[in-house]
Amino acid sequence: MRKPTLTDDIPSAQEDDTLADAHDDEEVLVWQWNAQQLHRLGLSWLLAHAFATVVDWHDFAKLVERGCSPELALEIVR
């Protein structure tokens, strides 16, 4: 049986690249989800995509649900 070393928990370069790719994929999925929610709440696709990483769609939704136009809600939350 091999004795554990201090470097056993350090990922290899290939594992590190795989983790980075997974993180990038997750960021893209989150961005897409946010853009879809903003669009569903009334923003054009162009604005939804542009602001998906800038605004919290939950805050945006609260304003729209209270009667703000999507454009005004965008101005308030950004």
N, CA, C and O atoms as a Maestro MAE file, in Angstrom:
{
 s_m_m2io_version
 :::
 2.0.0
}

f_m_ct {
 s_m_title
 :::
 protein
 m_atom[312] {
  # First column is atom index #
  i_m_mmod_type
  r_m_x_coord
  r_m_y_coord
  r_m_z_coord
  i_m_residue_number
  s_m_chain_name
  s_m_pdb_residue_name
  s_m_pdb_atom_name
  i_m_atomic_number
  :::
  1 25 0.840 -1.174 0.000 1 A "MET " " N  " 7
  2 3 0.000 0.000 0.000 1 A "MET " " CA " 6
  3 2 0.890 1.244 0.000 1 A "MET " " C  " 6
  4 15 1.858 1.327 0.756 1 A "MET " " O  " 8
  5 25 0.551 2.203 -0.854 2 A "ARG " " N  " 7
  6 3 1.331 3.422 -1.005 2 A "ARG " " CA " 6
  7 2 1.008 4.400 0.124 2 A "ARG " " C  " 6
  8 15 -0.145 4.554 0.526 2 A "ARG " " O  " 8
  9 25 2.038 5.044 0.615 3 A "LYS " " N  " 7
  10 3 1.876 6.033 1.679 3 A "LYS " " CA " 6
  11 2 1.429 7.363 1.051 3 A "LYS " " C  " 6
  12 15 2.040 7.811 0.081 3 A "LYS " " O  " 8
  13 25 0.358 8.012 1.593 4 A "PRO " " N  " 7
  14 3 -0.111 9.290 1.038 4 A "PRO " " CA " 6
  15 2 0.970 10.362 1.155 4 A "PRO " " C  " 6
  16 15 1.759 10.373 2.100 4 A "PRO " " O  " 8
  17 25 0.985 11.272 0.162 5 A "THR " " N  " 7
  18 3 1.935 12.388 0.180 5 A "THR " " CA " 6
  19 2 1.170 13.705 0.234 5 A "THR " " C  " 6
  20 15 -0.049 13.732 0.065 5 A "THR " " O  " 8
  21 25 1.889 14.785 0.468 6 A "LEU " " N  " 7
  22 3 1.257 16.103 0.534 6 A "LEU " " CA " 6
  23 2 0.670 16.544 -0.799 6 A "LEU " " C  " 6
  24 15 -0.253 17.358 -0.826 6 A "LEU " " O  " 8
  25 25 1.186 16.024 -1.896 7 A "THR " " N  " 7
  26 3 0.729 16.454 -3.213 7 A "THR " " CA " 6
  27 2 -0.434 15.626 -3.739 7 A "THR " " C  " 6
  28 15 -0.877 15.858 -4.864 7 A "THR " " O  " 8
  29 25 -0.934 14.687 -2.985 8 A "ASP " " N  " 7
  30 3 -2.034 13.844 -3.457 8 A "ASP " " CA " 6
  31 2 -3.301 14.640 -3.746 8 A "ASP " " C  " 6
  32 15 -4.070 14.264 -4.631 8 A "ASP " " O  " 8
  33 25 -3.534 15.723 -3.025 9 A "ASP " " N  " 7
  34 3 -4.762 16.501 -3.215 9 A "ASP " " CA " 6
  35 2 -4.633 17.612 -4.241 9 A "ASP " " C  " 6
  36 15 -5.612 18.301 -4.526 9 A "ASP " " O  " 8
  37 25 -3.444 17.802 -4.800 10 A "ILE " " N  " 7
  38 3 -3.238 18.843 -5.795 10 A "ILE " " CA " 6
  39 2 -3.626 18.285 -7.165 10 A "ILE " " C  " 6
  40 15 -3.077 17.274 -7.604 10 A "ILE " " O  " 8
  41 25 -4.584 18.951 -7.847 11 A "PRO " " N  " 7
  42 3 -4.997 18.430 -9.150 11 A "PRO " " CA " 6
  43 2 -3.894 18.552 -10.186 11 A "PRO " " C  " 6
  44 15 -3.084 19.478 -10.142 11 A "PRO " " O  " 8
  45 25 -3.870 17.620 -11.108 12 A "SER " " N  " 7
  46 3 -2.917 17.691 -12.210 12 A "SER " " CA " 6
  47 2 -3.343 18.812 -13.151 12 A "SER " " C  " 6
  48 15 -4.443 19.349 -13.022 12 A "SER " " O  " 8
  49 25 -2.483 19.164 -14.087 13 A "ALA " " N  " 7
  50 3 -2.803 20.222 -15.048 13 A "ALA " " CA " 6
  51 2 -4.051 19.863 -15.850 13 A "ALA " " C  " 6
  52 15 -4.884 20.725 -16.131 13 A "ALA " " O  " 8
  53 25 -4.177 18.592 -16.215 14 A "GLN " " N  " 7
  54 3 -5.348 18.156 -16.985 14 A "GLN " " CA " 6
  55 2 -6.611 18.265 -16.135 14 A "GLN " " C  " 6
  56 15 -7.644 18.727 -16.620 14 A "GLN " " O  " 8
  57 25 -6.539 17.848 -14.882 15 A "GLU " " N  " 7
  58 3 -7.692 17.959 -13.987 15 A "GLU " " CA " 6
  59 2 -8.046 19.424 -13.765 15 A "GLU " " C  " 6
  60 15 -9.221 19.781 -13.687 15 A "GLU " " O  " 8
  61 25 -7.025 20.268 -13.663 16 A "ASP " " N  " 7
  62 3 -7.235 21.699 -13.466 16 A "ASP " " CA " 6
  63 2 -7.963 22.294 -14.663 16 A "ASP " " C  " 6
  64 15 -8.879 23.098 -14.491 16 A "ASP " " O  " 8
  65 25 -7.564 21.903 -15.889 17 A "ASP " " N  " 7
  66 3 -8.245 22.366 -17.102 17 A "ASP " " CA " 6
  67 2 -9.690 21.896 -17.128 17 A "ASP " " C  " 6
  68 15 -10.580 22.652 -17.519 17 A "ASP " " O  " 8
  69 25 -9.933 20.668 -16.719 18 A "THR " " N  " 7
  70 3 -11.291 20.131 -16.690 18 A "THR " " CA " 6
  71 2 -12.147 20.908 -15.707 18 A "THR " " C  " 6
  72 15 -13.305 21.209 -15.994 18 A "THR " " O  " 8
  73 25 -11.588 21.238 -14.547 19 A "LEU " " N  " 7
  74 3 -12.323 22.030 -13.562 19 A "LEU " " CA " 6
  75 2 -12.623 23.425 -14.105 19 A "LEU " " C  " 6
  76 15 -13.717 23.948 -13.895 19 A "LEU " " O  " 8
  77 25 -11.673 24.021 -14.792 20 A "ALA " " N  " 7
  78 3 -11.879 25.349 -15.378 20 A "ALA " " CA " 6
  79 2 -12.965 25.303 -16.435 20 A "ALA " " C  " 6
  80 15 -13.809 26.196 -16.496 20 A "ALA " " O  " 8
  81 25 -12.952 24.262 -17.276 21 A "ASP " " N  " 7
  82 3 -13.979 24.114 -18.300 21 A "ASP " " CA " 6
  83 2 -15.354 23.958 -17.667 21 A "ASP " " C  " 6
  84 15 -16.326 24.547 -18.141 21 A "ASP " " O  " 8
  85 25 -15.444 23.177 -16.611 22 A "ALA " " N  " 7
  86 3 -16.724 22.974 -15.920 22 A "ALA " " CA " 6
  87 2 -17.206 24.292 -15.324 22 A "ALA " " C  " 6
  88 15 -18.398 24.598 -15.360 22 A "ALA " " O  " 8
  89 25 -16.279 25.065 -14.780 23 A "HIS " " N  " 7
  90 3 -16.640 26.361 -14.211 23 A "HIS " " CA " 6
  91 2 -17.132 27.298 -15.304 23 A "HIS " " C  " 6
  92 15 -18.122 28.003 -15.113 23 A "HIS " " O  " 8
  93 25 -16.451 27.314 -16.453 24 A "ASP " " N  " 7
  94 3 -16.867 28.138 -17.583 24 A "ASP " " CA " 6
  95 2 -18.247 27.722 -18.069 24 A "ASP " " C  " 6
  96 15 -19.090 28.573 -18.352 24 A "ASP " " O  " 8
  97 25 -18.481 26.419 -18.167 25 A "ASP " " N  " 7
  98 3 -19.780 25.913 -18.598 25 A "ASP " " CA " 6
  99 2 -20.875 26.346 -17.630 25 A "ASP " " C  " 6
  100 15 -21.969 26.726 -18.046 25 A "ASP " " O  " 8
  101 25 -20.572 26.285 -16.339 26 A "GLU " " N  " 7
  102 3 -21.547 26.690 -15.332 26 A "GLU " " CA " 6
  103 2 -21.864 28.177 -15.448 26 A "GLU " " C  " 6
  104 15 -23.022 28.577 -15.331 26 A "GLU " " O  " 8
  105 25 -20.847 28.990 -15.677 27 A "GLU " " N  " 7
  106 3 -21.065 30.424 -15.845 27 A "GLU " " CA " 6
  107 2 -21.952 30.712 -17.048 27 A "GLU " " C  " 6
  108 15 -22.816 31.588 -16.994 27 A "GLU " " O  " 8
  109 25 -21.739 29.982 -18.124 28 A "VAL " " N  " 7
  110 3 -22.564 30.159 -19.326 28 A "VAL " " CA " 6
  111 2 -24.011 29.768 -19.035 28 A "VAL " " C  " 6
  112 15 -24.939 30.463 -19.449 28 A "VAL " " O  " 8
  113 25 -24.201 28.672 -18.334 29 A "LEU " " N  " 7
  114 3 -25.559 28.235 -17.990 29 A "LEU " " CA " 6
  115 2 -26.264 29.247 -17.094 29 A "LEU " " C  " 6
  116 15 -27.452 29.513 -17.276 29 A "LEU " " O  " 8
  117 25 -25.547 29.807 -16.136 30 A "VAL " " N  " 7
  118 3 -26.137 30.820 -15.253 30 A "VAL " " CA " 6
  119 2 -26.486 32.065 -16.065 30 A "VAL " " C  " 6
  120 15 -27.565 32.633 -15.900 30 A "VAL " " O  " 8
  121 25 -25.576 32.489 -16.941 31 A "TRP " " N  " 7
  122 3 -25.840 33.653 -17.790 31 A "TRP " " CA " 6
  123 2 -27.081 33.417 -18.656 31 A "TRP " " C  " 6
  124 15 -27.931 34.299 -18.776 31 A "TRP " " O  " 8
  125 25 -27.183 32.240 -19.253 32 A "GLN " " N  " 7
  126 3 -28.344 31.925 -20.090 32 A "GLN " " CA " 6
  127 2 -29.632 31.950 -19.276 32 A "GLN " " C  " 6
  128 15 -30.644 32.487 -19.726 32 A "GLN " " O  " 8
  129 25 -29.596 31.370 -18.078 33 A "TRP " " N  " 7
  130 3 -30.775 31.348 -17.218 33 A "TRP " " CA " 6
  131 2 -31.202 32.777 -16.871 33 A "TRP " " C  " 6
  132 15 -32.381 33.119 -16.964 33 A "TRP " " O  " 8
  133 25 -30.239 33.604 -16.473 34 A "ASN " " N  " 7
  134 3 -30.555 34.990 -16.128 34 A "ASN " " CA " 6
  135 2 -31.140 35.734 -17.325 34 A "ASN " " C  " 6
  136 15 -32.117 36.471 -17.186 34 A "ASN " " O  " 8
  137 25 -30.548 35.544 -18.485 35 A "ALA " " N  " 7
  138 3 -31.052 36.199 -19.702 35 A "ALA " " CA " 6
  139 2 -32.469 35.734 -20.009 35 A "ALA " " C  " 6
  140 15 -33.318 36.548 -20.371 35 A "ALA " " O  " 8
  141 25 -32.736 34.453 -19.872 36 A "GLN " " N  " 7
  142 3 -34.090 33.939 -20.120 36 A "GLN " " CA " 6
  143 2 -35.097 34.551 -19.157 36 A "GLN " " C  " 6
  144 15 -36.207 34.900 -19.562 36 A "GLN " " O  " 8
  145 25 -34.725 34.685 -17.892 37 A "GLN " " N  " 7
  146 3 -35.641 35.260 -16.907 37 A "GLN " " CA " 6
  147 2 -35.908 36.731 -17.207 37 A "GLN " " C  " 6
  148 15 -37.051 37.182 -17.122 37 A "GLN " " O  " 8
  149 25 -34.877 37.474 -17.553 38 A "LEU " " N  " 7
  150 3 -35.062 38.883 -17.895 38 A "LEU " " CA " 6
  151 2 -35.937 39.032 -19.132 38 A "LEU " " C  " 6
  152 15 -36.792 39.917 -19.188 38 A "LEU " " O  " 8
  153 25 -35.731 38.184 -20.109 39 A "HIS " " N  " 7
  154 3 -36.558 38.223 -21.323 39 A "HIS " " CA " 6
  155 2 -38.002 37.840 -21.001 39 A "HIS " " C  " 6
  156 15 -38.937 38.475 -21.489 39 A "HIS " " O  " 8
  157 25 -38.183 36.821 -20.195 40 A "ARG " " N  " 7
  158 3 -39.526 36.384 -19.800 40 A "ARG " " CA " 6
  159 2 -40.277 37.513 -19.091 40 A "ARG " " C  " 6
  160 15 -41.502 37.606 -19.175 40 A "ARG " " O  " 8
  161 25 -39.532 38.362 -18.397 41 A "LEU " " N  " 7
  162 3 -40.136 39.470 -17.652 41 A "LEU " " CA " 6
  163 2 -40.321 40.726 -18.495 41 A "LEU " " C  " 6
  164 15 -40.770 41.753 -17.984 41 A "LEU " " O  " 8
  165 25 -39.982 40.657 -19.780 42 A "GLY " " N  " 7
  166 3 -40.323 41.753 -20.675 42 A "GLY " " CA " 6
  167 2 -39.197 42.460 -21.388 42 A "GLY " " C  " 6
  168 15 -39.463 43.317 -22.231 42 A "GLY " " O  " 8
  169 25 -37.955 42.143 -21.090 43 A "LEU " " N  " 7
  170 3 -36.858 42.777 -21.820 43 A "LEU " " CA " 6
  171 2 -36.673 42.117 -23.181 43 A "LEU " " C  " 6
  172 15 -36.958 40.932 -23.354 43 A "LEU " " O  " 8
  173 25 -36.199 42.891 -24.130 44 A "SER " " N  " 7
  174 3 -35.858 42.305 -25.429 44 A "SER " " CA " 6
  175 2 -34.698 41.338 -25.227 44 A "SER " " C  " 6
  176 15 -33.979 41.421 -24.232 44 A "SER " " O  " 8
  177 25 -34.520 40.423 -26.175 45 A "TRP " " N  " 7
  178 3 -33.410 39.477 -26.063 45 A "TRP " " CA " 6
  179 2 -32.080 40.212 -25.994 45 A "TRP " " C  " 6
  180 15 -31.186 39.819 -25.245 45 A "TRP " " O  " 8
  181 25 -31.949 41.277 -26.774 46 A "LEU " " N  " 7
  182 3 -30.699 42.033 -26.797 46 A "LEU " " CA " 6
  183 2 -30.377 42.597 -25.421 46 A "LEU " " C  " 6
  184 15 -29.258 42.436 -24.934 46 A "LEU " " O  " 8
  185 25 -31.343 43.255 -24.790 47 A "LEU " " N  " 7
  186 3 -31.110 43.820 -23.455 47 A "LEU " " CA " 6
  187 2 -30.942 42.725 -22.406 47 A "LEU " " C  " 6
  188 15 -30.104 42.841 -21.512 47 A "LEU " " O  " 8
  189 25 -31.730 41.673 -22.515 48 A "ALA " " N  " 7
  190 3 -31.627 40.568 -21.557 48 A "ALA " " CA " 6
  191 2 -30.234 39.957 -21.586 48 A "ALA " " C  " 6
  192 15 -29.652 39.691 -20.534 48 A "ALA " " O  " 8
  193 25 -29.702 39.735 -22.764 49 A "HIS " " N  " 7
  194 3 -28.356 39.163 -22.881 49 A "HIS " " CA " 6
  195 2 -27.294 40.149 -22.405 49 A "HIS " " C  " 6
  196 15 -26.316 39.752 -21.770 49 A "HIS " " O  " 8
  197 25 -27.479 41.415 -22.705 50 A "ALA " " N  " 7
  198 3 -26.484 42.413 -22.329 50 A "ALA " " CA " 6
  199 2 -26.399 42.605 -20.813 50 A "ALA " " C  " 6
  200 15 -25.323 42.875 -20.281 50 A "ALA " " O  " 8
  201 25 -27.529 42.466 -20.123 51 A "PHE " " N  " 7
  202 3 -27.553 42.759 -18.693 51 A "PHE " " CA " 6
  203 2 -27.670 41.522 -17.817 51 A "PHE " " C  " 6
  204 15 -27.838 41.649 -16.604 51 A "PHE " " O  " 8
  205 25 -27.587 40.343 -18.389 52 A "ALA " " N  " 7
  206 3 -27.762 39.104 -17.623 52 A "ALA " " CA " 6
  207 2 -26.727 38.936 -16.523 52 A "ALA " " C  " 6
  208 15 -27.016 38.315 -15.501 52 A "ALA " " O  " 8
  209 25 -25.537 39.469 -16.707 53 A "THR " " N  " 7
  210 3 -24.517 39.350 -15.664 53 A "THR " " CA " 6
  211 2 -24.407 40.612 -14.824 53 A "THR " " C  " 6
  212 15 -23.612 40.667 -13.885 53 A "THR " " O  " 8
  213 25 -25.195 41.620 -15.153 54 A "VAL " " N  " 7
  214 3 -25.088 42.906 -14.472 54 A "VAL " " CA " 6
  215 2 -26.166 43.091 -13.409 54 A "VAL " " C  " 6
  216 15 -25.905 43.670 -12.354 54 A "VAL " " O  " 8
  217 25 -27.373 42.605 -13.679 55 A "VAL " " N  " 7
  218 3 -28.483 42.830 -12.753 55 A "VAL " " CA " 6
  219 2 -28.937 41.526 -12.107 55 A "VAL " " C  " 6
  220 15 -28.752 40.442 -12.661 55 A "VAL " " O  " 8
  221 25 -29.525 41.652 -10.946 56 A "ASP " " N  " 7
  222 3 -30.118 40.512 -10.253 56 A "ASP " " CA " 6
  223 2 -31.551 40.385 -10.760 56 A "ASP " " C  " 6
  224 15 -32.372 41.271 -10.522 56 A "ASP " " O  " 8
  225 25 -31.854 39.308 -11.447 57 A "TRP " " N  " 7
  226 3 -33.170 39.193 -12.050 57 A "TRP " " CA " 6
  227 2 -34.275 39.099 -11.007 57 A "TRP " " C  " 6
  228 15 -35.428 39.415 -11.300 57 A "TRP " " O  " 8
  229 25 -33.942 38.672 -9.800 58 A "HIS " " N  " 7
  230 3 -34.948 38.621 -8.735 58 A "HIS " " CA " 6
  231 2 -35.417 40.036 -8.378 58 A "HIS " " C  " 6
  232 15 -36.615 40.280 -8.233 58 A "HIS " " O  " 8
  233 25 -34.470 40.961 -8.238 59 A "ASP " " N  " 7
  234 3 -34.819 42.355 -7.958 59 A "ASP " " CA " 6
  235 2 -35.606 42.948 -9.120 59 A "ASP " " C  " 6
  236 15 -36.578 43.678 -8.922 59 A "ASP " " O  " 8
  237 25 -35.177 42.628 -10.321 60 A "PHE " " N  " 7
  238 3 -35.863 43.091 -11.529 60 A "PHE " " CA " 6
  239 2 -37.306 42.581 -11.542 60 A "PHE " " C  " 6
  240 15 -38.234 43.337 -11.831 60 A "PHE " " O  " 8
  241 25 -37.486 41.304 -11.231 61 A "ALA " " N  " 7
  242 3 -38.824 40.699 -11.232 61 A "ALA " " CA " 6
  243 2 -39.743 41.366 -10.225 61 A "ALA " " C  " 6
  244 15 -40.915 41.602 -10.518 61 A "ALA " " O  " 8
  245 25 -39.223 41.674 -9.038 62 A "LYS " " N  " 7
  246 3 -40.048 42.326 -8.019 62 A "LYS " " CA " 6
  247 2 -40.580 43.665 -8.524 62 A "LYS " " C  " 6
  248 15 -41.746 43.999 -8.311 62 A "LYS " " O  " 8
  249 25 -39.724 44.424 -9.190 63 A "LEU " " N  " 7
  250 3 -40.151 45.723 -9.708 63 A "LEU " " CA " 6
  251 2 -41.194 45.573 -10.818 63 A "LEU " " C  " 6
  252 15 -42.188 46.299 -10.843 63 A "LEU " " O  " 8
  253 25 -40.966 44.641 -11.722 64 A "VAL " " N  " 7
  254 3 -41.909 44.421 -12.822 64 A "VAL " " CA " 6
  255 2 -43.248 43.939 -12.270 64 A "VAL " " C  " 6
  256 15 -44.304 44.371 -12.733 64 A "VAL " " O  " 8
  257 25 -43.207 43.053 -11.289 65 A "GLU " " N  " 7
  258 3 -44.443 42.539 -10.693 65 A "GLU " " CA " 6
  259 2 -45.218 43.633 -9.951 65 A "GLU " " C  " 6
  260 15 -46.432 43.527 -9.776 65 A "GLU " " O  " 8
  261 25 -44.516 44.676 -9.520 66 A "ARG " " N  " 7
  262 3 -45.182 45.800 -8.847 66 A "ARG " " CA " 6
  263 2 -45.654 46.871 -9.823 66 A "ARG " " C  " 6
  264 15 -46.212 47.887 -9.409 66 A "ARG " " O  " 8
  265 25 -45.431 46.647 -11.121 67 A "GLY " " N  " 7
  266 3 -45.971 47.553 -12.119 67 A "GLY " " CA " 6
  267 2 -44.962 48.385 -12.888 67 A "GLY " " C  " 6
  268 15 -45.352 49.138 -13.781 67 A "GLY " " O  " 8
  269 25 -43.683 48.277 -12.574 68 A "CYS " " N  " 7
  270 3 -42.671 49.008 -13.348 68 A "CYS " " CA " 6
  271 2 -42.585 48.428 -14.753 68 A "CYS " " C  " 6
  272 15 -42.743 47.224 -14.956 68 A "CYS " " O  " 8
  273 25 -42.337 49.293 -15.703 69 A "SER " " N  " 7
  274 3 -42.051 48.785 -17.044 69 A "SER " " CA " 6
  275 2 -40.692 48.095 -16.986 69 A "SER " " C  " 6
  276 15 -39.867 48.431 -16.136 69 A "SER " " O  " 8
  277 25 -40.451 47.147 -17.868 70 A "PRO " " N  " 7
  278 3 -39.147 46.480 -17.869 70 A "PRO " " CA " 6
  279 2 -37.978 47.463 -18.039 70 A "PRO " " C  " 6
  280 15 -36.922 47.287 -17.431 70 A "PRO " " O  " 8
  281 25 -38.170 48.478 -18.851 71 A "GLU " " N  " 7
  282 3 -37.103 49.442 -19.080 71 A "GLU " " CA " 6
  283 2 -36.798 50.251 -17.815 71 A "GLU " " C  " 6
  284 15 -35.635 50.489 -17.491 71 A "GLU " " O  " 8
  285 25 -37.859 50.673 -17.099 72 A "LEU " " N  " 7
  286 3 -37.655 51.418 -15.860 72 A "LEU " " CA " 6
  287 2 -37.034 50.521 -14.791 72 A "LEU " " C  " 6
  288 15 -36.138 50.947 -14.063 72 A "LEU " " O  " 8
  289 25 -37.511 49.286 -14.699 73 A "ALA " " N  " 7
  290 3 -36.951 48.345 -13.736 73 A "ALA " " CA " 6
  291 2 -35.463 48.129 -14.008 73 A "ALA " " C  " 6
  292 15 -34.667 48.035 -13.073 73 A "ALA " " O  " 8
  293 25 -35.091 48.052 -15.269 74 A "LEU " " N  " 7
  294 3 -33.686 47.887 -15.627 74 A "LEU " " CA " 6
  295 2 -32.862 49.079 -15.169 74 A "LEU " " C  " 6
  296 15 -31.764 48.909 -14.638 74 A "LEU " " O  " 8
  297 25 -33.381 50.279 -15.369 75 A "GLU " " N  " 7
  298 3 -32.669 51.481 -14.927 75 A "GLU " " CA " 6
  299 2 -32.490 51.484 -13.410 75 A "GLU " " C  " 6
  300 15 -31.446 51.903 -12.910 75 A "GLU " " O  " 8
  301 25 -33.475 51.031 -12.695 76 A "ILE " " N  " 7
  302 3 -33.417 51.042 -11.235 76 A "ILE " " CA " 6
  303 2 -32.411 50.025 -10.709 76 A "ILE " " C  " 6
  304 15 -31.634 50.342 -9.808 76 A "ILE " " O  " 8
  305 25 -32.410 48.812 -11.254 77 A "VAL " " N  " 7
  306 3 -31.555 47.751 -10.694 77 A "VAL " " CA " 6
  307 2 -30.117 47.777 -11.185 77 A "VAL " " C  " 6
  308 15 -29.259 47.122 -10.593 77 A "VAL " " O  " 8
  309 25 -29.831 48.508 -12.240 78 A "ARG " " N  " 7
  310 3 -28.438 48.473 -12.710 78 A "ARG " " CA " 6
  311 2 -27.589 49.526 -12.152 78 A "ARG " " C  " 6
  312 15 -26.403 49.597 -12.474 78 A "ARG " " O  " 8
  :::
 }
 m_bond[311] {
  # First column is bond index #
  i_m_from
  i_m_to
  i_m_order
  :::
  1 1 2 1
  2 2 3 1
  3 3 4 2
  4 3 5 1
  5 5 6 1
  6 6 7 1
  7 7 8 2
  8 7 9 1
  9 9 10 1
  10 10 11 1
  11 11 12 2
  12 11 13 1
  13 13 14 1
  14 14 15 1
  15 15 16 2
  16 15 17 1
  17 17 18 1
  18 18 19 1
  19 19 20 2
  20 19 21 1
  21 21 22 1
  22 22 23 1
  23 23 24 2
  24 23 25 1
  25 25 26 1
  26 26 27 1
  27 27 28 2
  28 27 29 1
  29 29 30 1
  30 30 31 1
  31 31 32 2
  32 31 33 1
  33 33 34 1
  34 34 35 1
  35 35 36 2
  36 35 37 1
  37 37 38 1
  38 38 39 1
  39 39 40 2
  40 39 41 1
  41 41 42 1
  42 42 43 1
  43 43 44 2
  44 43 45 1
  45 45 46 1
  46 46 47 1
  47 47 48 2
  48 47 49 1
  49 49 50 1
  50 50 51 1
  51 51 52 2
  52 51 53 1
  53 53 54 1
  54 54 55 1
  55 55 56 2
  56 55 57 1
  57 57 58 1
  58 58 59 1
  59 59 60 2
  60 59 61 1
  61 61 62 1
  62 62 63 1
  63 63 64 2
  64 63 65 1
  65 65 66 1
  66 66 67 1
  67 67 68 2
  68 67 69 1
  69 69 70 1
  70 70 71 1
  71 71 72 2
  72 71 73 1
  73 73 74 1
  74 74 75 1
  75 75 76 2
  76 75 77 1
  77 77 78 1
  78 78 79 1
  79 79 80 2
  80 79 81 1
  81 81 82 1
  82 82 83 1
  83 83 84 2
  84 83 85 1
  85 85 86 1
  86 86 87 1
  87 87 88 2
  88 87 89 1
  89 89 90 1
  90 90 91 1
  91 91 92 2
  92 91 93 1
  93 93 94 1
  94 94 95 1
  95 95 96 2
  96 95 97 1
  97 97 98 1
  98 98 99 1
  99 99 100 2
  100 99 101 1
  101 101 102 1
  102 102 103 1
  103 103 104 2
  104 103 105 1
  105 105 106 1
  106 106 107 1
  107 107 108 2
  108 107 109 1
  109 109 110 1
  110 110 111 1
  111 111 112 2
  112 111 113 1
  113 113 114 1
  114 114 115 1
  115 115 116 2
  116 115 117 1
  117 117 118 1
  118 118 119 1
  119 119 120 2
  120 119 121 1
  121 121 122 1
  122 122 123 1
  123 123 124 2
  124 123 125 1
  125 125 126 1
  126 126 127 1
  127 127 128 2
  128 127 129 1
  129 129 130 1
  130 130 131 1
  131 131 132 2
  132 131 133 1
  133 133 134 1
  134 134 135 1
  135 135 136 2
  136 135 137 1
  137 137 138 1
  138 138 139 1
  139 139 140 2
  140 139 141 1
  141 141 142 1
  142 142 143 1
  143 143 144 2
  144 143 145 1
  145 145 146 1
  146 146 147 1
  147 147 148 2
  148 147 149 1
  149 149 150 1
  150 150 151 1
  151 151 152 2
  152 151 153 1
  153 153 154 1
  154 154 155 1
  155 155 156 2
  156 155 157 1
  157 157 158 1
  158 158 159 1
  159 159 160 2
  160 159 161 1
  161 161 162 1
  162 162 163 1
  163 163 164 2
  164 163 165 1
  165 165 166 1
  166 166 167 1
  167 167 168 2
  168 167 169 1
  169 169 170 1
  170 170 171 1
  171 171 172 2
  172 171 173 1
  173 173 174 1
  174 174 175 1
  175 175 176 2
  176 175 177 1
  177 177 178 1
  178 178 179 1
  179 179 180 2
  180 179 181 1
  181 181 182 1
  182 182 183 1
  183 183 184 2
  184 183 185 1
  185 185 186 1
  186 186 187 1
  187 187 188 2
  188 187 189 1
  189 189 190 1
  190 190 191 1
  191 191 192 2
  192 191 193 1
  193 193 194 1
  194 194 195 1
  195 195 196 2
  196 195 197 1
  197 197 198 1
  198 198 199 1
  199 199 200 2
  200 199 201 1
  201 201 202 1
  202 202 203 1
  203 203 204 2
  204 203 205 1
  205 205 206 1
  206 206 207 1
  207 207 208 2
  208 207 209 1
  209 209 210 1
  210 210 211 1
  211 211 212 2
  212 211 213 1
  213 213 214 1
  214 214 215 1
  215 215 216 2
  216 215 217 1
  217 217 218 1
  218 218 219 1
  219 219 220 2
  220 219 221 1
  221 221 222 1
  222 222 223 1
  223 223 224 2
  224 223 225 1
  225 225 226 1
  226 226 227 1
  227 227 228 2
  228 227 229 1
  229 229 230 1
  230 230 231 1
  231 231 232 2
  232 231 233 1
  233 233 234 1
  234 234 235 1
  235 235 236 2
  236 235 237 1
  237 237 238 1
  238 238 239 1
  239 239 240 2
  240 239 241 1
  241 241 242 1
  242 242 243 1
  243 243 244 2
  244 243 245 1
  245 245 246 1
  246 246 247 1
  247 247 248 2
  248 247 249 1
  249 249 250 1
  250 250 251 1
  251 251 252 2
  252 251 253 1
  253 253 254 1
  254 254 255 1
  255 255 256 2
  256 255 257 1
  257 257 258 1
  258 258 259 1
  259 259 260 2
  260 259 261 1
  261 261 262 1
  262 262 263 1
  263 263 264 2
  264 263 265 1
  265 265 266 1
  266 266 267 1
  267 267 268 2
  268 267 269 1
  269 269 270 1
  270 270 271 1
  271 271 272 2
  272 271 273 1
  273 273 274 1
  274 274 275 1
  275 275 276 2
  276 275 277 1
  277 277 278 1
  278 278 279 1
  279 279 280 2
  280 279 281 1
  281 281 282 1
  282 282 283 1
  283 283 284 2
  284 283 285 1
  285 285 286 1
  286 286 287 1
  287 287 288 2
  288 287 289 1
  289 289 290 1
  290 290 291 1
  291 291 292 2
  292 291 293 1
  293 293 294 1
  294 294 295 1
  295 295 296 2
  296 295 297 1
  297 297 298 1
  298 298 299 1
  299 299 300 2
  300 299 301 1
  301 301 302 1
  302 302 303 1
  303 303 304 2
  304 303 305 1
  305 305 306 1
  306 306 307 1
  307 307 308 2
  308 307 309 1
  309 309 310 1
  310 310 311 1
  311 311 312 2
  :::
 }
}
